[in-house]
Amino acid sequence: MAEGSRVEESLPEQAFDTSVPNHARVYDYWLGGKDNYAADREAAERQARAIPQLPWLARQNREFLRRAVRYLAGQAGIQQFLDIGSGLPTAENTHEVAQGIAPDARVVYVDIDPVVVAHAQALLSGGHTAAIRGDVCRPDDILAAPEVRRLIDFSQPVAVLALAVLHLIPADADPAAGVARLREAMAPGSYLVISHADVSPAHAVGTQRLSQATRELTEANQGLAAVPARNRDEIMRFFGDLTLVEPGLTDIWAWRVDAGPAVTTTEVMRILGGVARKD
């Protein structure tokens, strides 16, 4: 058996069921994509009824990714990117943004969803990009994957991206340990990019949903039931001892924004984002 097959077979099987909402397809719907089904659209609309700003926050998260990658490929001089929890391909993906600045930049997309990976593989061309199935909570499998070893040299600076994925993972899966292992593998001069939901303690503490909005959100997305609402300090811990670049951990729409700032009026949650350097 090939090594790549062993890596993927270590992950649980995921049946392709269009009657069950899927995180990646819900996100795709909010971004205006077409790779979604009726169950996804219904779940997306129900979640947006609970927190009307969610579609806007999804789009702002994508803009944050683009600005962060432009900074990393340009000002920071990063030539290799590991995008974990990448989701379904859409416009201006990581490799398109990075290679628009640094044509030789190498990018590996990682997602736990085999359908997402198949979509990405079908759209990718050229020898500088790849897509594999992997789980941020199993970092050694990611680091050992043949496509990662082919494209990413961890003895050189690399950017590891984990956007809007850690807040989908329950505490017992220990995402903090997974991210810590990735930080350990990164060479000095590398960067870690994270975005993560920050839910107001008036609405959720741990896995307790304290308001109608957060209860409705969880009812519309049962996969979130076991996921704790992490606060700013808990999100900061994912960066370990890395040094956040300016403006630090902030609202995603405010991170090195290209134009005048937007303002989200939700009192329930916001999405925080940051880019940190390993010295």
NUMARTI-594787 format. One record per residue (C-alpha): residue in one letter; residue number from 0; x negated, y negated, z. Coordinates in steps of 0.25 Angstrom, whole numbers, plus 5000, padded with zeros to 4 digits. Example, Ala and Ser with C-alpha at 12.3 -4.5 7.8 and 13.67 -1.06 7.14 Angstrom:
% residues 2
kollo/lopa/c1/c2/c3
A/0/4951/5018/5031
S/1/4945/5004/5029
END
This chain:
% residues 279
kollo/lopa/c1/c2/c3
M/0/5000/5000/5000
A/1/4995/4986/4997
E/2/4991/4977/5008
G/3/5001/4967/5004
S/4/5012/4977/5004
R/5/5008/4981/5019
V/6/5009/4966/5023
E/7/5023/4965/5017
E/8/5028/4978/5022
S/9/5024/4974/5037
L/10/5036/4964/5036
P/11/5050/4969/5038
E/12/5059/4971/5026
Q/13/5068/4960/5022
A/14/5080/4964/5014
F/15/5085/4954/5003
D/16/5099/4950/5008
T/17/5105/4938/5001
S/18/5117/4939/5011
V/19/5108/4936/5023
P/20/5102/4921/5024
N/21/5087/4920/5022
H/22/5079/4909/5028
A/23/5071/4907/5015
R/24/5083/4906/5007
V/25/5090/4897/5016
Y/26/5078/4888/5016
D/27/5078/4889/5001
Y/28/5093/4885/5000
W/29/5090/4872/5009
L/30/5078/4869/4999
G/31/5088/4870/4987
G/32/5082/4883/4982
K/33/5090/4894/4975
D/34/5084/4906/4982
N/35/5096/4908/4992
Y/36/5109/4915/4993
A/37/5123/4912/4999
A/38/5119/4918/5013
D/39/5107/4908/5013
R/40/5115/4896/5008
E/41/5126/4899/5019
A/42/5116/4900/5030
A/43/5108/4888/5025
E/44/5121/4880/5025
R/45/5125/4885/5039
Q/46/5112/4881/5045
A/47/5113/4868/5038
R/48/5126/4866/5044
A/49/5120/4868/5058
I/50/5108/4859/5055
P/51/5111/4850/5043
Q/52/5096/4846/5042
L/53/5091/4860/5039
P/54/5091/4859/5024
W/55/5084/4846/5025
L/56/5074/4851/5034
A/57/5071/4863/5025
R/58/5068/4853/5014
Q/59/5059/4845/5023
N/60/5052/4858/5027
R/61/5049/4860/5012
E/62/5044/4846/5011
F/63/5035/4848/5023
L/64/5029/4860/5017
R/65/5025/4852/5004
R/66/5019/4840/5012
A/67/5011/4850/5020
V/68/5006/4858/5009
R/69/5002/4845/5001
Y/70/4994/4840/5013
L/71/4987/4854/5015
A/72/4984/4856/5000
G/73/4980/4841/4999
Q/74/4974/4834/5011
A/75/4971/4846/5019
G/76/4965/4854/5006
I/77/4971/4867/5009
Q/78/4971/4877/4998
Q/79/4978/4889/5004
F/80/4992/4890/5010
L/81/4999/4901/5017
D/82/5014/4898/5017
I/83/5021/4907/5027
G/84/5037/4908/5027
S/85/5036/4901/5014
G/86/5051/4904/5010
L/87/5057/4904/4996
P/88/5049/4896/4985
T/89/5054/4882/4982
A/90/5049/4870/4976
E/91/5035/4865/4980
N/92/5031/4877/4987
T/93/5018/4878/4995
H/94/5009/4883/4983
E/95/5015/4872/4973
V/96/5012/4861/4983
A/97/4998/4866/4987
Q/98/4994/4869/4973
G/99/4999/4856/4968
I/100/4988/4850/4976
A/101/4978/4861/4976
P/102/4980/4870/4964
D/103/4971/4881/4970
A/104/4979/4882/4983
R/105/4983/4896/4987
V/106/4996/4899/4994
V/107/5002/4911/5000
Y/108/5017/4911/5003
V/109/5022/4920/5015
D/110/5036/4924/5018
I/111/5043/4935/5026
D/112/5054/4936/5016
P/113/5051/4945/5004
V/114/5061/4938/4995
V/115/5054/4925/4997
V/116/5041/4931/4994
A/117/5046/4937/4981
H/118/5051/4924/4977
A/119/5038/4917/4980
Q/120/5030/4928/4973
A/121/5039/4926/4960
L/122/5036/4911/4959
L/123/5022/4911/4962
S/124/5011/4911/4951
G/125/4996/4910/4951
G/126/4986/4916/4960
H/127/4986/4905/4971
T/128/4999/4909/4977
A/129/5006/4921/4984
A/130/5018/4925/4992
I/131/5018/4936/5002
R/132/5028/4942/5013
G/133/5023/4939/5027
D/134/5028/4935/5041
V/135/5021/4923/5049
C/136/5023/4932/5061
R/137/5014/4942/5054
P/138/5002/4933/5050
D/139/4992/4944/5049
D/140/5000/4951/5038
I/141/5000/4937/5031
L/142/4985/4935/5032
A/143/4982/4949/5027
A/144/4992/4948/5015
P/145/4984/4950/5002
E/146/4989/4938/4995
V/147/4986/4929/5008
R/148/4972/4935/5008
R/149/4970/4932/4993
L/150/4975/4918/4993
I/151/4972/4913/5007
D/152/4958/4912/5013
F/153/4960/4910/5028
S/154/4945/4906/5029
Q/155/4949/4893/5023
P/156/4959/4883/5026
V/157/4974/4888/5024
A/158/4987/4882/5026
V/159/4997/4891/5033
L/160/5012/4886/5031
A/161/5024/4891/5040
L/162/5035/4882/5037
A/163/5049/4884/5042
V/164/5046/4898/5045
L/165/5042/4899/5060
H/166/5055/4894/5065
L/167/5062/4906/5059
I/168/5053/4916/5067
P/169/5058/4921/5081
A/170/5048/4920/5093
D/171/5046/4935/5094
A/172/5040/4936/5080
D/173/5029/4926/5086
P/174/5027/4917/5074
A/175/5017/4909/5083
A/176/5008/4921/5083
G/177/5009/4922/5068
V/178/5006/4907/5066
A/179/4994/4908/5076
R/180/4988/4920/5068
L/181/4989/4912/5055
R/182/4982/4900/5062
E/183/4971/4909/5067
A/184/4969/4914/5053
M/185/4968/4900/5047
A/186/4954/4893/5044
P/187/4951/4880/5050
G/188/4956/4869/5041
S/189/4969/4877/5039
Y/190/4983/4872/5041
L/191/4996/4877/5047
V/192/5009/4871/5042
I/193/5022/4874/5050
S/194/5036/4869/5050
H/195/5046/4873/5061
A/196/5060/4870/5066
D/197/5060/4862/5079
V/198/5074/4864/5085
S/199/5079/4854/5096
P/200/5079/4861/5110
A/201/5093/4855/5111
H/202/5097/4865/5100
A/203/5089/4877/5102
V/204/5079/4882/5112
G/205/5072/4895/5109
T/206/5082/4904/5103
Q/207/5094/4897/5110
R/208/5102/4889/5101
L/209/5108/4878/5109
S/210/5116/4870/5099
Q/211/5127/4873/5088
A/212/5117/4869/5077
T/213/5106/4879/5081
R/214/5117/4890/5084
E/215/5123/4888/5070
L/216/5109/4888/5064
T/217/5106/4901/5070
E/218/5119/4907/5067
A/219/5116/4903/5052
N/220/5103/4910/5053
Q/221/5102/4921/5062
G/222/5087/4923/5060
L/223/5085/4911/5069
A/224/5092/4917/5081
A/225/5079/4922/5087
V/226/5070/4911/5083
P/227/5067/4901/5094
A/228/5068/4886/5092
R/229/5054/4881/5093
N/230/5051/4867/5098
R/231/5040/4858/5093
D/232/5029/4864/5103
E/233/5032/4878/5099
I/234/5031/4874/5084
M/235/5018/4867/5088
R/236/5012/4880/5093
F/237/5012/4886/5079
F/238/5001/4877/5076
G/239/4992/4882/5087
D/240/4979/4873/5088
L/241/4980/4868/5074
T/242/4980/4853/5072
L/243/4992/4847/5066
V/244/4990/4837/5055
E/245/4998/4823/5056
P/246/5009/4821/5058
G/247/5009/4834/5067
L/248/5021/4843/5069
T/249/5033/4834/5064
D/250/5046/4835/5057
I/251/5043/4841/5043
W/252/5049/4829/5036
A/253/5039/4820/5043
W/254/5027/4828/5040
R/255/5018/4819/5031
V/256/5031/4815/5024
D/257/5030/4809/5010
A/258/5041/4799/5011
G/259/5049/4792/5022
P/260/5053/4801/5033
A/261/5066/4808/5034
V/262/5073/4811/5047
T/263/5081/4823/5051
T/264/5092/4820/5060
T/265/5094/4835/5066
E/266/5093/4836/5081
V/267/5093/4851/5080
M/268/5080/4854/5073
R/269/5068/4848/5065
I/270/5057/4855/5057
L/271/5043/4852/5062
G/272/5031/4853/5053
G/273/5016/4852/5055
V/274/5003/4855/5048
A/275/4991/4859/5057
R/276/4976/4861/5054
K/277/4967/4872/5060
D/278/4954/4865/5064
END
